[in-house]
Amino acid sequence: MTKEQEVAENTPIRFTLTHYRKAGVTHEDFMKWIVEVHLPKAIPTFQKHGISDYALFDTPETSNNPLREVMAVARPTWQVADYDCIIEYTGPSAQTIQQIMIDPEWIEVCQDQEDWVDTSRALVSLGYHTQYLSKGKVMNLKQ
């Protein structure tokens, strides 16, 4: 086993998912559905599969529209993302994500997502998270 394979095998994996709400659904209702309906049903499945962390990054228009104006001047070639949220899961391995996706419990949890999520626009990624600054403290950098 190479050092890279060993690190990958022993390093928690981060799975990210961007979501857009379905047309006709407000951002507020969409986020309320995720937090109050979907997430309470999802957490037991996450725990069953060893997901150690779950975070929801809410990106409302009230934040993105002013940012868009600033970036038009500061970084005119940059685009401001227009999705409603980013969901981040941290688990023991890439196989964990695969196992969740085919788990009948997860399929049941996601049964109503088509009413809320524009799944045709979802964007996923899988990789490793390394913290370099936390609460003002530099970490994981050679001094």
Backbone as ProteinMPNN parsed JSONL, in Angstrom:
{"seq_chain_A": "MTKEQEVAENTPIRFTLTHYRKAGVTHEDFMKWIVEVHLPKAIPTFQKHGISDYALFDTPETSNNPLREVMAVARPTWQVADYDCIIEYTGPSAQTIQQIMIDPEWIEVCQDQEDWVDTSRALVSLGYHTQYLSKGKVMNLKQ", "coords_chain_A": {"N_chain_A": [[0.846, -1.175, 0.0], [0.6, 2.187, -0.886], [1.887, 5.28, 0.508], [0.102, 7.374, 0.045], [-2.304, 5.953, -0.41], [-2.576, 4.802, 2.094], [-2.923, 7.068, 3.733], [-5.313, 8.023, 2.607], [-7.011, 5.935, 3.275], [-7.114, 6.105, 6.021], [-8.02, 8.614, 6.626], [-10.693, 10.723, 7.343], [-13.428, 11.141, 5.088], [-14.8, 13.765, 3.107], [-17.919, 14.616, 1.968], [-19.61, 16.614, -0.215], [-22.534, 18.427, -1.113], [-24.365, 20.362, -3.245], [-27.398, 22.128, -3.238], [-30.274, 23.157, -5.002], [-33.358, 24.763, -4.6], [-36.615, 23.58, -5.511], [-38.468, 24.917, -8.248], [-40.828, 27.425, -7.474], [-40.791, 27.036, -4.767], [-40.023, 28.703, -1.8], [-36.918, 30.06, -0.582], [-36.78, 30.16, 2.197], [-38.804, 28.331, 3.006], [-37.746, 26.036, 1.874], [-35.295, 25.676, 3.276], [-36.357, 25.368, 5.824], [-37.734, 22.944, 5.481], [-35.537, 21.205, 5.056], [-34.165, 21.366, 7.569], [-36.155, 20.95, 9.565], [-37.763, 18.805, 8.752], [-36.503, 16.924, 6.894], [-33.81, 16.493, 7.926], [-34.132, 15.528, 10.687], [-35.146, 12.97, 10.096], [-33.041, 11.928, 8.649], [-30.716, 11.817, 10.251], [-30.566, 9.426, 11.96], [-29.868, 7.476, 10.018], [-27.432, 8.477, 9.114], [-25.93, 8.225, 11.474], [-26.004, 5.454, 11.805], [-24.309, 4.67, 9.744], [-21.887, 5.743, 10.438], [-21.353, 8.452, 9.998], [-19.709, 11.259, 11.039], [-19.88, 14.009, 11.164], [-22.077, 16.625, 10.16], [-22.942, 19.318, 8.25], [-24.642, 22.308, 7.398], [-24.618, 24.709, 5.028], [-26.035, 27.608, 4.559], [-27.151, 29.631, 1.955], [-28.573, 32.295, 1.425], [-30.369, 34.596, -0.748], [-30.299, 37.136, 0.338], [-27.784, 37.336, 1.373], [-26.148, 36.652, -0.794], [-26.802, 38.461, -2.912], [-25.834, 41.12, -2.141], [-23.134, 40.378, -1.987], [-22.626, 39.701, -4.629], [-22.707, 42.226, -5.836], [-20.449, 43.437, -4.677], [-18.419, 41.727, -5.589], [-18.567, 42.157, -8.315], [-17.129, 44.427, -8.653], [-14.724, 44.049, -7.167], [-13.721, 41.508, -7.986], [-14.287, 40.996, -10.912], [-14.333, 38.863, -12.753], [-15.093, 36.664, -11.371], [-17.688, 34.416, -10.367], [-20.661, 34.447, -8.452], [-21.948, 31.893, -6.612], [-25.169, 30.396, -7.048], [-26.733, 28.535, -5.723], [-28.904, 27.15, -3.161], [-27.98, 25.97, -0.818], [-25.184, 24.306, 0.754], [-24.446, 21.074, 1.622], [-22.611, 19.245, 3.937], [-21.023, 16.242, 4.64], [-19.168, 14.231, 6.857], [-17.388, 11.306, 6.895], [-16.186, 7.916, 7.522], [-15.133, 6.774, 5.132], [-15.028, 6.681, 1.477], [-16.613, 4.6, 0.696], [-18.542, 4.598, 2.618], [-20.321, 6.639, 1.885], [-21.332, 5.54, -0.464], [-22.605, 3.299, 0.64], [-24.613, 4.492, 2.178], [-26.174, 5.704, 0.178], [-27.422, 3.52, -1.058], [-28.834, 2.347, 0.93], [-31.883, 1.105, 2.109], [-33.267, 2.517, 4.129], [-32.285, 5.114, 3.773], [-33.195, 5.68, 1.221], [-35.907, 5.783, 1.759], [-35.923, 7.993, 3.508], [-35.333, 10.017, 1.69], [-37.536, 10.158, 0.109], [-39.436, 12.249, -0.283], [-37.967, 14.285, -1.444], [-38.075, 15.169, -4.09], [-40.2, 16.895, -4.136], [-39.169, 19.177, -3.091], [-36.489, 19.663, -3.819], [-34.491, 20.624, -6.565], [-33.322, 18.272, -8.148], [-32.009, 17.857, -10.521], [-30.045, 19.721, -10.715], [-28.223, 19.297, -8.746], [-24.991, 19.174, -7.278], [-22.179, 17.312, -6.576], [-19.33, 16.439, -4.524], [-16.319, 14.77, -3.526], [-13.871, 14.399, -1.139], [-10.993, 15.406, 0.817], [-10.789, 17.088, 3.913], [-8.909, 19.629, 5.241], [-7.978, 21.508, 7.931], [-6.642, 24.714, 8.233], [-6.65, 27.082, 9.574], [-8.034, 27.817, 12.599], [-10.238, 29.238, 14.761], [-8.597, 31.449, 14.819], [-6.125, 30.304, 15.149], [-3.243, 29.024, 13.644], [-2.797, 26.016, 11.921], [-1.602, 22.755, 10.915], [0.369, 23.589, 9.14], [3.734, 23.897, 8.143], [5.963, 25.469, 10.269]], "CA_chain_A": [[0.0, 0.0, 0.0], [1.383, 3.414, -0.939], [1.612, 6.225, 1.591], [-1.121, 8.094, -0.33], [-3.431, 5.051, -0.161], [-2.694, 4.648, 3.543], [-3.521, 8.312, 4.241], [-6.705, 8.05, 2.161], [-7.767, 4.922, 4.007], [-7.209, 6.471, 7.434], [-8.446, 10.001, 6.741], [-12.127, 10.862, 7.082], [-13.772, 11.676, 3.769], [-15.819, 14.811, 3.125], [-18.842, 14.563, 0.838], [-20.391, 17.848, -0.262], [-23.682, 18.394, -2.002], [-25.054, 21.647, -3.376], [-28.811, 21.957, -3.573], [-31.167, 24.233, -5.412], [-34.751, 24.447, -4.298], [-37.48, 23.375, -6.659], [-39.191, 26.118, -8.676], [-42.069, 27.651, -6.745], [-40.542, 26.886, -3.324], [-39.191, 29.807, -1.312], [-35.688, 29.65, 0.096], [-37.089, 29.959, 3.615], [-39.533, 27.064, 3.145], [-36.807, 24.973, 1.52], [-34.382, 25.465, 4.395], [-37.172, 24.841, 6.925], [-37.957, 21.528, 5.186], [-34.298, 20.466, 5.317], [-33.825, 21.343, 8.989], [-37.214, 20.471, 10.452], [-38.397, 17.572, 8.27], [-35.552, 15.971, 6.317], [-32.674, 16.192, 8.794], [-34.459, 14.603, 11.788], [-35.29, 11.612, 9.565], [-31.766, 11.501, 8.078], [-29.659, 11.625, 11.253], [-30.35, 8.019, 12.35], [-29.157, 6.769, 8.944], [-26.046, 8.951, 9.179], [-25.295, 7.605, 12.638], [-25.882, 4.024, 11.496], [-23.196, 4.466, 8.821], [-20.649, 6.329, 10.953], [-21.121, 9.86, 9.653], [-19.317, 11.923, 12.284], [-20.236, 15.425, 11.111], [-23.004, 17.079, 9.129], [-23.074, 20.772, 8.335], [-25.492, 22.913, 6.387], [-24.185, 26.068, 4.719], [-27.199, 28.283, 3.996], [-26.706, 30.739, 1.109], [-29.757, 33.038, 0.983], [-30.169, 35.731, -1.657], [-29.994, 38.334, 1.13], [-26.326, 37.368, 1.512], [-25.489, 36.555, -2.093], [-26.992, 39.638, -3.761], [-24.82, 42.133, -1.823], [-21.827, 39.839, -2.355], [-22.547, 39.797, -6.085], [-22.384, 43.624, -6.139], [-19.058, 43.658, -4.276], [-17.54, 40.956, -6.464], [-18.586, 42.761, -9.645], [-16.062, 45.431, -8.641], [-13.475, 43.499, -6.614], [-13.29, 40.352, -8.786], [-15.332, 40.939, -11.942], [-14.371, 37.596, -13.499], [-15.606, 35.615, -10.488], [-19.139, 34.263, -10.307], [-21.204, 34.117, -7.141], [-22.794, 30.703, -6.732], [-26.573, 30.73, -6.825], [-27.484, 27.453, -5.096], [-29.518, 27.514, -1.884], [-27.203, 25.496, 0.323], [-24.203, 23.24, 0.611], [-24.513, 20.113, 2.714], [-21.329, 18.565, 4.089], [-21.008, 15.065, 5.494], [-17.852, 13.659, 7.083], [-17.518, 9.905, 7.26], [-14.93, 7.171, 7.556], [-14.565, 6.412, 3.826], [-15.881, 6.879, 0.303], [-17.572, 3.499, 0.689], [-19.634, 4.984, 3.512], [-21.291, 7.397, 1.086], [-21.977, 4.559, -1.341], [-23.493, 2.465, 1.459], [-25.785, 5.296, 2.532], [-27.004, 5.939, -1.008], [-28.203, 2.334, -1.42], [-29.535, 1.865, 2.12], [-33.338, 1.299, 1.995], [-33.683, 3.573, 5.058], [-31.956, 6.401, 3.148], [-34.124, 5.847, 0.102], [-37.162, 6.21, 2.394], [-35.702, 9.36, 4.005], [-35.296, 10.947, 0.555], [-38.724, 9.938, -0.709], [-40.142, 13.487, -0.635], [-37.053, 15.343, -1.886], [-38.472, 15.691, -5.406], [-41.148, 17.979, -3.898], [-38.448, 20.321, -2.543], [-35.149, 19.835, -4.376], [-34.275, 20.488, -8.008], [-32.236, 17.286, -8.159], [-31.277, 17.902, -11.79], [-28.972, 20.703, -10.594], [-27.352, 18.96, -7.618], [-23.566, 19.044, -7.581], [-21.537, 16.611, -5.468], [-17.881, 16.265, -4.563], [-15.797, 13.868, -2.506], [-12.461, 14.697, -0.939], [-10.467, 15.472, 2.172], [-10.866, 18.4, 4.54], [-7.785, 19.93, 6.115], [-8.147, 22.808, 8.563], [-5.375, 25.433, 8.339], [-6.842, 28.173, 10.522], [-9.2, 27.53, 13.426], [-10.369, 30.182, 15.87], [-7.428, 32.313, 14.757], [-4.89, 29.56, 15.353], [-2.715, 28.35, 12.456], [-2.537, 24.59, 12.156], [-1.284, 21.917, 9.749], [1.36, 24.224, 8.278], [5.085, 23.896, 8.708], [6.313, 26.799, 10.782]], "C_chain_A": [[0.896, 1.245, 0.0], [1.013, 4.315, 0.233], [0.318, 6.992, 1.302], [-2.369, 7.236, -0.073], [-3.667, 4.887, 1.333], [-3.347, 5.879, 4.16], [-4.997, 8.349, 3.876], [-7.562, 7.076, 2.954], [-8.012, 5.316, 5.456], [-7.661, 7.906, 7.675], [-9.945, 10.08, 6.463], [-12.37, 11.554, 5.743], [-14.855, 12.743, 3.932], [-16.609, 14.698, 1.827], [-19.645, 15.85, 0.869], [-21.447, 17.735, -1.341], [-24.284, 19.79, -2.057], [-26.484, 21.365, -3.8], [-29.433, 23.277, -3.999], [-32.576, 23.812, -5.028], [-35.533, 24.288, -5.6], [-38.204, 24.688, -6.987], [-40.511, 26.218, -7.92], [-41.94, 27.51, -5.244], [-39.653, 28.044, -2.883], [-37.941, 29.244, -0.631], [-35.979, 29.328, 1.562], [-37.814, 28.634, 3.838], [-38.624, 25.874, 2.854], [-35.877, 24.642, 2.688], [-35.137, 24.912, 5.608], [-37.434, 23.35, 6.71], [-36.697, 20.716, 5.498], [-34.08, 20.283, 6.816], [-34.9, 20.679, 9.854], [-37.842, 19.147, 10.026], [-37.348, 16.544, 7.842], [-34.465, 15.542, 7.315], [-33.026, 15.295, 9.982], [-34.655, 13.149, 11.316], [-33.944, 11.059, 9.102], [-30.719, 11.135, 9.128], [-29.499, 10.173, 11.693], [-29.603, 7.211, 11.281], [-27.695, 7.194, 8.925], [-25.305, 8.262, 10.319], [-25.053, 6.117, 12.41], [-24.64, 3.743, 10.652], [-21.903, 5.158, 9.262], [-20.345, 7.732, 10.48], [-20.861, 10.605, 10.961], [-19.737, 13.384, 12.328], [-21.184, 15.68, 9.947], [-23.109, 18.575, 9.32], [-23.896, 21.264, 7.155], [-25.061, 24.361, 6.225], [-25.298, 26.717, 3.908], [-26.729, 29.513, 3.212], [-27.911, 31.524, 0.564], [-29.406, 34.192, 0.048], [-29.811, 36.999, -0.893], [-28.506, 38.447, 1.424], [-25.652, 37.438, 0.151], [-25.663, 37.793, -2.971], [-26.016, 40.764, -3.419], [-23.403, 41.657, -2.189], [-21.603, 39.958, -3.867], [-22.145, 41.218, -6.504], [-20.918, 43.932, -5.816], [-18.111, 42.962, -5.253], [-17.503, 41.509, -7.881], [-17.485, 43.813, -9.772], [-14.724, 44.793, -8.247], [-12.892, 42.38, -7.471], [-14.3, 40.13, -9.916], [-15.39, 39.63, -12.745], [-14.912, 36.437, -12.654], [-17.13, 35.595, -10.535], [-19.54, 33.931, -8.878], [-22.178, 32.955, -7.342], [-24.237, 31.055, -6.377], [-27.392, 29.588, -6.223], [-27.964, 27.906, -3.719], [-28.723, 27.069, -0.67], [-26.145, 24.5, -0.127], [-24.36, 22.364, 1.844], [-23.171, 19.396, 2.739], [-21.467, 17.411, 5.071], [-19.544, 14.66, 5.672], [-18.045, 12.233, 7.578], [-16.196, 9.187, 7.151], [-14.322, 6.881, 6.19], [-15.535, 6.736, 2.7], [-16.944, 5.793, 0.243], [-18.767, 3.814, 1.584], [-20.724, 5.71, 2.735], [-22.05, 6.451, 0.163], [-22.981, 3.715, -0.561], [-24.762, 3.22, 1.854], [-26.725, 5.41, 1.34], [-27.863, 4.733, -1.392], [-28.982, 1.744, -0.238], [-31.042, 2.125, 1.953], [-33.874, 2.381, 2.946], [-33.43, 4.952, 4.445], [-32.9, 6.697, 1.992], [-35.48, 6.321, 0.63], [-37.048, 7.66, 2.89], [-35.82, 10.379, 2.877], [-36.543, 10.893, -0.322], [-39.411, 11.238, -1.144], [-39.228, 14.582, -1.187], [-37.436, 15.942, -3.234], [-39.496, 16.823, -5.28], [-40.44, 19.276, -3.518], [-37.164, 20.669, -3.293], [-35.177, 19.711, -5.89], [-33.067, 19.569, -8.174], [-31.443, 17.297, -9.46], [-30.085, 18.857, -11.72], [-28.018, 20.412, -9.447], [-25.919, 18.764, -8.1], [-22.898, 18.403, -6.366], [-20.025, 16.59, -5.643], [-17.47, 15.398, -3.382], [-14.313, 14.15, -2.356], [-12.113, 14.775, 0.532], [-10.459, 16.903, 2.66], [-9.658, 18.571, 5.453], [-7.962, 21.351, 6.62], [-6.772, 23.465, 8.679], [-5.451, 26.629, 9.287], [-8.123, 27.863, 11.284], [-9.183, 28.441, 14.637], [-9.129, 31.057, 15.978], [-6.096, 31.603, 14.895], [-4.503, 28.822, 14.074], [-2.422, 26.901, 12.825], [-2.222, 23.903, 10.826], [-0.39, 22.594, 8.712], [2.716, 24.123, 8.949], [5.437, 25.313, 9.089], [7.712, 27.186, 10.386]], "O_chain_A": [[1.834, 1.341, 0.791], [-0.029, 4.142, 0.866], [-0.474, 7.234, 2.213], [-3.375, 7.74, 0.425], [-4.81, 4.838, 1.789], [-4.224, 5.754, 5.015], [-5.841, 8.664, 4.715], [-8.716, 7.37, 3.265], [-9.008, 4.907, 6.052], [-7.682, 8.362, 8.818], [-10.414, 9.557, 5.453], [-11.613, 12.432, 5.331], [-15.722, 12.628, 4.799], [-16.042, 14.685, 0.734], [-20.294, 16.15, 1.871], [-21.274, 17.042, -2.344], [-24.671, 20.34, -1.026], [-26.746, 20.479, -4.614], [-29.16, 24.341, -3.444], [-32.933, 22.638, -5.124], [-35.143, 24.805, -6.647], [-38.512, 25.471, -6.089], [-41.22, 25.227, -7.748], [-42.877, 27.828, -4.512], [-38.643, 28.333, -3.524], [-37.924, 28.103, -0.169], [-35.48, 28.339, 2.098], [-37.476, 27.892, 4.761], [-38.719, 24.834, 3.507], [-35.697, 23.476, 3.041], [-34.605, 24.076, 6.337], [-37.363, 22.571, 7.66], [-36.777, 19.663, 6.13], [-33.838, 19.168, 7.278], [-34.579, 19.927, 10.775], [-38.399, 18.436, 10.863], [-37.312, 15.43, 8.364], [-34.24, 14.348, 7.513], [-32.272, 14.365, 10.265], [-34.362, 12.211, 12.057], [-33.725, 9.849, 9.156], [-29.917, 10.228, 8.906], [-28.362, 9.712, 11.794], [-28.79, 6.349, 11.617], [-26.811, 6.359, 8.738], [-24.188, 7.776, 10.142], [-24.007, 5.589, 12.786], [-23.993, 2.709, 10.818], [-20.922, 5.152, 8.518], [-19.196, 8.169, 10.549], [-21.687, 10.585, 11.874], [-19.93, 13.941, 13.409], [-21.102, 15.04, 8.898], [-23.34, 19.048, 10.433], [-23.845, 20.702, 6.06], [-25.128, 25.146, 7.171], [-25.483, 26.418, 2.728], [-25.992, 30.343, 3.745], [-28.229, 31.426, -0.621], [-28.283, 34.695, 0.058], [-29.095, 37.851, -1.418], [-28.014, 39.542, 1.697], [-24.698, 38.193, -0.039], [-24.744, 38.141, -3.711], [-25.412, 41.326, -4.333], [-22.577, 42.448, -2.645], [-20.502, 40.282, -4.313], [-21.338, 41.392, -7.417], [-20.232, 44.603, -6.588], [-17.119, 43.547, -5.688], [-16.502, 41.344, -8.578], [-16.973, 44.058, -10.865], [-13.715, 44.986, -8.927], [-11.677, 42.32, -7.657], [-15.078, 39.178, -9.874], [-16.418, 39.334, -13.354], [-15.158, 35.35, -13.177], [-17.773, 36.628, -10.719], [-18.827, 33.211, -8.179], [-23.11, 33.038, -8.142], [-24.491, 31.9, -5.519], [-28.621, 29.658, -6.211], [-27.495, 28.909, -3.182], [-28.777, 27.705, 0.383], [-26.202, 23.94, -1.222], [-24.401, 22.859, 2.97], [-22.655, 18.988, 1.698], [-21.961, 17.58, 6.185], [-18.764, 14.742, 4.723], [-18.765, 11.984, 8.545], [-15.195, 9.773, 6.738], [-13.102, 6.753, 6.088], [-16.708, 7.026, 2.936], [-18.059, 6.042, -0.213], [-19.877, 3.346, 1.331], [-21.91, 5.43, 2.908], [-23.269, 6.554, 0.026], [-24.081, 3.448, -1.045], [-25.854, 2.651, 1.863], [-27.935, 5.233, 1.479], [-28.925, 4.903, -1.991], [-29.703, 0.758, -0.394], [-31.436, 3.259, 1.68], [-34.828, 3.082, 2.608], [-34.258, 5.853, 4.577], [-33.346, 7.83, 1.813], [-36.127, 7.166, 0.011], [-37.971, 8.455, 2.709], [-36.343, 11.475, 3.078], [-36.589, 11.519, -1.38], [-39.916, 11.317, -2.263], [-39.683, 15.709, -1.381], [-37.147, 17.111, -3.491], [-39.65, 17.622, -6.203], [-41.029, 20.353, -3.608], [-36.796, 21.84, -3.388], [-35.808, 18.806, -6.436], [-31.936, 20.031, -8.323], [-30.319, 16.797, -9.499], [-29.205, 18.806, -12.579], [-27.099, 21.192, -9.196], [-25.679, 18.252, -9.194], [-23.037, 18.9, -5.248], [-19.509, 16.707, -6.754], [-18.176, 15.305, -2.378], [-13.577, 14.14, -3.342], [-12.845, 14.274, 1.386], [-10.156, 17.824, 1.902], [-9.418, 17.747, 6.335], [-8.082, 22.288, 5.831], [-5.833, 22.84, 9.171], [-4.423, 27.127, 9.747], [-9.178, 27.669, 10.679], [-8.247, 28.425, 15.436], [-8.665, 31.368, 17.075], [-5.044, 32.231, 14.772], [-5.309, 28.095, 13.492], [-1.878, 26.604, 13.888], [-2.542, 24.417, 9.754], [-0.393, 22.213, 7.541], [2.833, 24.248, 10.168], [5.231, 26.246, 8.314], [8.173, 28.274, 10.731]]}, "name": "protein", "num_of_chains": 1, "seq": "MTKEQEVAENTPIRFTLTHYRKAGVTHEDFMKWIVEVHLPKAIPTFQKHGISDYALFDTPETSNNPLREVMAVARPTWQVADYDCIIEYTGPSAQTIQQIMIDPEWIEVCQDQEDWVDTSRALVSLGYHTQYLSKGKVMNLKQ"}
